[in-house]
Amino acid sequence: MTPRTPSTGSGVVLDLIRRGEATTRSDLIEQLGWSRVTLARRLDDLLEAGFIVSAGQLSSSGGRPPEEFAVAADAGVILAIDIGGSHTRVGVTDLVSTVLSEDEADIGLHDGPDEIFSWAIQVFDFLLADLGRSRADVRAIGVGVPGPVDAVTGRLGSPQLDPRWEEVRVDDYFAGFDAVFAVDRDVNILAVGESRLSWPEYSHLTVVKVGMGVGCAFVLDGHVYRGARGGAGQLSAPRASREPLHRLELEASGATIRSALRDAGHDVATSADIVAAARAHDPLVLEQLHTVGTRIGEALADVVGLLNPQAVIVGGNLAETGERLVAGIRSALLTGTHDFSRRGLVVERARLGDKAGVRGASLMAQDELFDVARVSAATSRRAPGAQPAPPAGLRG
């Protein structure tokens, strides 16, 4: 566990810089209330350790222009994985989560963790080599998985849709990398990416991911809410009083659309096949999308009433089918929630599209890499006169 550090640690400075809240000496002093001497020491620590760089000087109306600082984006890379029910995307980003290279394949949850991570690591090695990088440059790894993650143990929770994933420790598959590691539900990483990069004007979001399964995440006061053990957001299908409880995705998801299409003689296997059929204006697919959207909207009605979000954002592969799915969700919410809860409610598709998961996984890993206590501890361990430590010094 990273030791606790005082609030005057260099991690506090880095956190303000990377969030863009304060990037000059004067702005940092105003935010922190520190003396110039204390701030200068912390900035020197971060510069010598390679965590930040001087990004040049800002224009000034008079006098000496202020120096601006930024995260050393090229000081390493982050690996990001977004695992879906039938499709997985991987990407390599810099340390500020700009995507440098990515790949994808029709491989997902039901292929099992061994096959998925074996494929992902092979692809990462190829992408790294193509970028002129190696495993030694990897500072952090972020993984999104389509199922609950126990926030206490770090193991995947139970039950999973495929029992091979239960109690798995994903970081075990990356033993060949000396890097900070973060894992979360795929819909949570979608929520991280969308809330920070696409909807920063909203502090309260409900985010739904619709692929072969269905997931839900909550952003409250700008932060993803995970619950006591990471299980928040598991939706159940609306039911009559005596019906047994069952998961929403068993009744309304890409998997149920696939079943309906196969029963009608369509050859579909993945969510990408459903997207292709929708873009070809297949009437049965469009009908199914509206039906599934309506059912999901009905399941979300109580969520909107309880949490009163500013927006409901719909992502995942099936959101790429167009407006039909989102229209079904929107219609059910606007007719099934209390007037006060739905007043001003925005119901829209995710803006990052198919890149949301990779960006979110990278941001999540970036948060872990640049954790305030971790950075403060890494820089405080350097003795006076010691050689500068690279950002790999953040590795836990």
Phi and psi in degrees as a GROMACS rama.xvg file:
@    title "Ramachandran Plot"
@    xaxis  label "Phi"
@    yaxis  label "Psi"
@TYPE xy
-67.4734  128.264  THR-2
-64.9195  151.47  PRO-3
-72.1685  141.761  ARG-4
-128.204  156.296  THR-5
-66.1978  161.798  PRO-6
-68.9941  -6.5087  SER-7
-93.621  11.3055  THR-8
-69.9422  159.161  GLY-9
-67.144  -20.9077  SER-10
-61.2648  -31.9244  GLY-11
-65.1107  -40.2577  VAL-12
-65.464  -48.3059  VAL-13
-59.7683  -38.6931  LEU-14
-61.7395  -42.8351  ASP-15
-66.5751  -38.6615  LEU-16
-66.8211  -47.1817  ILE-17
-71.6379  -24.3424  ARG-18
-86.1942  -4.20629  ARG-19
75.1355  13.464  GLY-20
-80.6821  -27.1311  GLU-21
-158.671  120.229  ALA-22
-126.438  0.726054  THR-23
-120.566  164.342  THR-24
-59.7349  -44.9638  ARG-25
-65.9595  -39.6998  SER-26
-66.3314  -39.3136  ASP-27
-66.2303  -42.1627  LEU-28
-63.2977  -40.8652  ILE-29
-63.8812  -40.1362  GLU-30
-71.6001  -40.5675  GLN-31
-95.0782  -25.7296  LEU-32
73.5601  20.3784  GLY-33
-86.4467  167.033  TRP-34
-77.506  160.958  SER-35
-63.6773  -34.1545  ARG-36
-66.1306  -46.0008  VAL-37
-62.3495  -45.9496  THR-38
-62.5396  -41.431  LEU-39
-59.9573  -40.0775  ALA-40
-63.857  -43.2223  ARG-41
-67.9829  -39.1698  ARG-42
-65.4915  -39.4003  LEU-43
-61.8642  -42.0664  ASP-44
-57.4195  -46.57  ASP-45
-69.9923  -38.5035  LEU-46
-66.0086  -45.2677  LEU-47
-68.1773  -32.2469  GLU-48
-79.7573  -9.66811  ALA-49
85.4384  14.8807  GLY-50
-82.3308  -31.1289  PHE-51
-130.686  164.832  ILE-52
-134.227  158.132  VAL-53
-79.7571  120.44  SER-54
-94.0933  18.6083  ALA-55
99.4268  -168.335  GLY-56
-116.362  137.351  GLN-57
-77.1002  154.093  LEU-58
-65.5149  149.183  SER-59
-134.877  147.665  SER-60
-78.9044  -9.1519  SER-61
173.016  150.925  GLY-62
79.4905  -168.643  GLY-63
-73.587  125.275  ARG-64
-66.5971  141.885  PRO-65
-71.7927  144.903  PRO-66
-81.188  136.303  GLU-67
-110.223  142.912  GLU-68
-114.278  151.225  PHE-69
-146.178  158.506  ALA-70
-62.1262  140.829  VAL-71
-74.797  84.1626  ALA-72
-61.239  -30.5578  ALA-73
-93.5405  9.82812  ASP-74
-79.8766  7.60466  ALA-75
165.017  -174.711  GLY-76
-134.614  162.075  VAL-77
-119.199  136.199  ILE-78
-98.3939  134.555  LEU-79
-131.301  137.095  ALA-80
-131.963  133.006  ILE-81
-121.293  102.444  ASP-82
-94.2314  125.565  ILE-83
-111.182  -174.185  GLY-84
-66.5013  -36.1752  GLY-85
-138.356  5.03406  SER-86
-147.346  138.288  HIS-87
-131.25  137.848  THR-88
-119.65  141.661  ARG-89
-127.829  152.365  VAL-90
-152.528  153.995  GLY-91
-112.208  126.644  VAL-92
-122.538  165.048  THR-93
-80.7014  -172.176  ASP-94
-79.6436  -0.689989  LEU-95
-114.152  17.9114  VAL-96
70.4422  26.5555  SER-97
-80.4994  126.392  THR-98
-70.7787  125.581  VAL-99
-98.6781  -34.5038  LEU-100
-162.248  149.285  SER-101
-154.038  166.61  GLU-102
-153.988  168.716  ASP-103
-155.58  163.133  GLU-104
-158.955  155.841  ALA-105
-81.2712  72.0662  ASP-106
-138.374  137.717  ILE-107
-155.723  -158.954  GLY-108
-46.8123  -47.3  LEU-109
-80.1149  1.29548  HIS-110
-84.2978  -11.8104  ASP-111
87.3366  153.831  GLY-112
-64.9973  -35.789  PRO-113
-59.8971  -47.8123  ASP-114
-70.0861  -42.3808  GLU-115
-63.5601  -48.01  ILE-116
-75.5448  -28.1263  PHE-117
-63.1208  -44.7434  SER-118
-63.9215  -45.9336  TRP-119
-61.034  -43.1643  ALA-120
-67.3099  -38.2319  ILE-121
-61.9329  -43.0915  GLN-122
-65.3525  -41.9676  VAL-123
-60.0928  -44.7219  PHE-124
-59.0739  -39.7102  ASP-125
-67.1459  -47.2362  PHE-126
-63.0704  -40.4646  LEU-127
-62.3807  -45.9703  LEU-128
-62.1212  -39.0015  ALA-129
-65.5491  -27.6594  ASP-130
-89.4836  0.470897  LEU-131
75.105  24.7562  GLY-132
-116.103  174.393  ARG-133
-142.657  178.805  SER-134
-60.0295  -27.8146  ARG-135
-65.7734  -19.9273  ALA-136
-87.191  -7.69603  ASP-137
-78.1632  118.632  VAL-138
-97.1987  -28.2603  ARG-139
-155.554  155.931  ALA-140
-133.377  129.854  ILE-141
-121.372  133.374  GLY-142
-131.234  131.696  VAL-143
-108.638  130.382  GLY-144
-122.881  145.841  VAL-145
-83.2706  64.1063  PRO-146
179.24  170.099  GLY-147
-66.9907  144.945  PRO-148
-120.365  125.116  VAL-149
-71.9532  112.264  ASP-150
-67.944  -18.7047  ALA-151
-83.9302  -46.3809  VAL-152
-97.6097  -19.7118  THR-153
82.6917  -2.86018  GLY-154
-87.167  154.758  ARG-155
-69.1527  138.838  LEU-156
-79.8535  -176.819  GLY-157
-134.494  140.696  SER-158
-88.2817  152.298  PRO-159
-103.718  158.656  GLN-160
-63.8256  -29.9732  LEU-161
-121.316  120.164  ASP-162
-61.9584  -17.7336  PRO-163
-64.6657  -17.9943  ARG-164
-90.476  -11.3818  TRP-165
-68.6022  133.641  GLU-166
65.7592  13.4104  GLU-167
-72.5468  139.235  VAL-168
-102.809  107.113  ARG-169
-63.2635  -34.4917  VAL-170
-63.6959  -19.6442  ASP-171
-61.1409  -29.9454  ASP-172
-74.1801  -12.9466  TYR-173
-114.36  33.901  PHE-174
-62.4227  -21.7612  ALA-175
-80.1104  2.55941  GLY-176
-118.086  130.841  PHE-177
-95.1118  83.8248  ASP-178
-148.587  156.761  ALA-179
-66.9923  144.551  VAL-180
-128.516  141.267  PHE-181
-142.889  135.824  ALA-182
-135.53  142.55  VAL-183
-156.726  170.941  ASP-184
-61.3963  144.915  ARG-185
-59.2505  -35.653  ASP-186
-71.3785  -27.4335  VAL-187
-69.2318  -39.4566  ASN-188
-70.2139  -32.9255  ILE-189
-60.2311  -43.2603  LEU-190
-64.9253  -39.648  ALA-191
-60.0504  -49.576  VAL-192
-62.8737  -47.1757  GLY-193
-67.4974  -44.002  GLU-194
-66.4772  -38.2338  SER-195
-83.2388  -38.819  ARG-196
-99.2435  -26.2764  LEU-197
-113.446  -30.9755  SER-198
-129.998  49.6668  TRP-199
-64.7246  -17.6649  PRO-200
-75.1357  -10.8322  GLU-201
-112.4  129.617  TYR-202
-96.7025  -12.6663  SER-203
-129.162  108.116  HIS-204
-128.164  147.642  LEU-205
-112.353  124.635  THR-206
-115.964  128.367  VAL-207
-115.991  132.466  VAL-208
-110.852  122.314  LYS-209
-119.722  110.368  VAL-210
-132.256  -131.751  GLY-211
-68.4612  -23.4706  MET-212
-118.292  -172.096  GLY-213
-134.859  131.442  VAL-214
-131.48  157.398  GLY-215
-137.304  139.036  CYS-216
-133.772  156.157  ALA-217
-123.799  130.83  PHE-218
-109.491  115.119  VAL-219
-119.316  125.434  LEU-220
51.2709  37.2783  ASP-221
85.108  0.504929  GLY-222
-124.259  141.778  HIS-223
-68.2652  127.963  VAL-224
-95.6376  123.466  TYR-225
-109.592  -10.1008  ARG-226
83.5671  -175.978  GLY-227
-64.8724  -37.8324  ALA-228
-128.028  14.5567  ARG-229
93.0851  10.1149  GLY-230
-99.3856  7.63994  GLY-231
-66.0393  141.893  ALA-232
100.531  8.95854  GLY-233
-84.7982  111.517  GLN-234
-87.1034  141.749  LEU-235
-110.039  154.233  SER-236
-70.2242  141.718  ALA-237
-56.8896  143.825  PRO-238
-144.732  158.176  ARG-239
-74.3548  165.202  ALA-240
-57.6374  -32.9994  SER-241
-103.339  2.37554  ARG-242
-75.6848  145.812  GLU-243
-68.9074  150.496  PRO-244
-73.6172  133.887  LEU-245
-148.16  159.435  HIS-246
-64.5899  144.586  ARG-247
-59.8893  -38.0393  LEU-248
-65.6404  -16.7412  GLU-249
-74.5555  -15.0228  LEU-250
-118.4  -26.8774  GLU-251
-148.725  100.77  ALA-252
-171.117  178.666  SER-253
-60.8409  -33.6502  GLY-254
-64.7759  -39.3546  ALA-255
-70.955  -34.0706  THR-256
-65.5346  -43.7932  ILE-257
-58.1771  -43.1974  ARG-258
-61.6507  -44.3031  SER-259
-63.9529  -38.7842  ALA-260
-69.8252  -40.4318  LEU-261
-64.5231  -38.8618  ARG-262
-61.6207  -28.127  ASP-263
-91.3007  6.0011  ALA-264
91.8823  8.52969  GLY-265
-79.6838  146.006  HIS-266
-97.6852  92.845  ASP-267
-129.687  143.832  VAL-268
-130.244  -36.3522  ALA-269
-124.517  170.647  THR-270
-63.7053  -30.0186  SER-271
-63.0785  -35.0816  ALA-272
-64.7275  -38.6742  ASP-273
-66.7344  -41.7861  ILE-274
-60.3196  -44.3449  VAL-275
-62.1225  -41.8649  ALA-276
-65.9297  -37.6574  ALA-277
-65.7133  -40.2934  ALA-278
-68.953  -22.3797  ARG-279
-86.8488  4.79304  ALA-280
63.4752  35.8424  HIS-281
-63.2131  120.803  ASP-282
-62.9124  -35.9334  PRO-283
-67.2769  -40.8056  LEU-284
-63.4593  -44.7513  VAL-285
-62.9278  -39.5106  LEU-286
-63.8559  -43.996  GLU-287
-64.7708  -39.4186  GLN-288
-61.8181  -42.5355  LEU-289
-66.9162  -39.6641  HIS-290
-64.1598  -45.9305  THR-291
-64.04  -43.4337  VAL-292
-59.7115  -41.8648  GLY-293
-62.9159  -42.5943  THR-294
-66.3326  -39.5697  ARG-295
-65.1303  -41.8255  ILE-296
-60.4892  -39.4493  GLY-297
-63.2078  -38.8448  GLU-298
-69.5637  -27.5219  ALA-299
-85.3167  -10.581  LEU-300
-57.631  -46.3944  ALA-301
-66.6684  -34.4191  ASP-302
-59.8937  -46.6532  VAL-303
-63.5856  -38.9874  VAL-304
-67.1252  -36.9915  GLY-305
-78.1058  -40.4771  LEU-306
-102.248  -19.4736  LEU-307
51.4355  56.1239  ASN-308
-70.3413  160.324  PRO-309
-78.4705  -28.1482  GLN-310
-150.831  149.557  ALA-311
-112.125  118.596  VAL-312
-108.975  129.297  ILE-313
-110.079  116.897  VAL-314
-125.34  -164.799  GLY-315
92.9169  168.611  GLY-316
-56.9682  -39.3417  ASN-317
-72.4206  -16.1587  LEU-318
-67.315  -18.7569  ALA-319
-78.5866  -1.81392  GLU-320
-75.7968  -13.4102  THR-321
115.175  -153.987  GLY-322
-83.5298  -17.918  GLU-323
-60.2882  -46.3137  ARG-324
-62.9595  -48.8515  LEU-325
-64.7033  -36.89  VAL-326
-62.6285  -38.8386  ALA-327
-64.1616  -42.7857  GLY-328
-64.0184  -46.31  ILE-329
-61.2458  -45.1888  ARG-330
-61.6893  -44.1912  SER-331
-65.6541  -37.1846  ALA-332
-71.2024  -41.5931  LEU-333
-72.5476  -17.9294  LEU-334
-104.938  -12.9241  THR-335
-113.195  5.55539  GLY-336
-117.803  162.789  THR-337
-65.5127  149.911  HIS-338
-56.3324  -43.543  ASP-339
-65.4366  -39.7221  PHE-340
-67.345  -35.9879  SER-341
-90.5676  -5.10648  ARG-342
-65.7383  119.429  ARG-343
78.0271  3.29497  GLY-344
-66.6795  129.87  LEU-345
-98.5185  130.717  VAL-346
-126.843  107.02  VAL-347
-143.217  164.592  GLU-348
-71.8764  153.386  ARG-349
-61.8595  140.98  ALA-350
-85.9443  -23.6926  ARG-351
-80.6736  -11.4894  LEU-352
61.5365  -139.543  GLY-353
-75.5347  -3.15008  ASP-354
-93.1357  -3.12169  LYS-355
-61.3597  -42.8604  ALA-356
-66.1456  -44.9694  GLY-357
-64.2775  -43.923  VAL-358
-63.8155  -42.1547  ARG-359
-65.4084  -41.3246  GLY-360
-64.0827  -38.7618  ALA-361
-66.7291  -42.6151  SER-362
-62.1156  -40.3553  LEU-363
-63.1699  -43.1977  MET-364
-67.0956  -36.5011  ALA-365
-62.0274  -41.2266  GLN-366
-58.6363  -42.36  ASP-367
-68.7193  -42.404  GLU-368
-61.5756  -42.21  LEU-369
-102.732  25.2588  PHE-370
-51.4317  135.092  ASP-371
-55.3356  -48.6301  VAL-372
-66.4911  -38.0026  ALA-373
-62.6707  -47.1407  ARG-374
-65.2233  -44.4142  VAL-375
-61.0726  -42.4358  SER-376
-66.7493  -39.357  ALA-377
-65.2877  -40.2916  ALA-378
-79.2984  -31.3794  THR-379
-72.6819  -19.9917  SER-380
-74.9812  -16.3571  ARG-381
-74.7384  123.205  ARG-382
-74.4721  152.619  ALA-383
-55.7907  131.912  PRO-384
85.5066  -4.34152  GLY-385
-72.443  158.036  ALA-386
-65.7091  143.915  GLN-387
-58.2433  138.588  PRO-388
-91.3692  136.79  ALA-389
-72.1281  167.078  PRO-390
-56.0349  -19.6243  PRO-391
-60.478  -16.6553  ALA-392
-61.5291  -13.4277  GLY-393
-77.5071  -11.7461  LEU-394
-62.3726  132.849  ARG-395
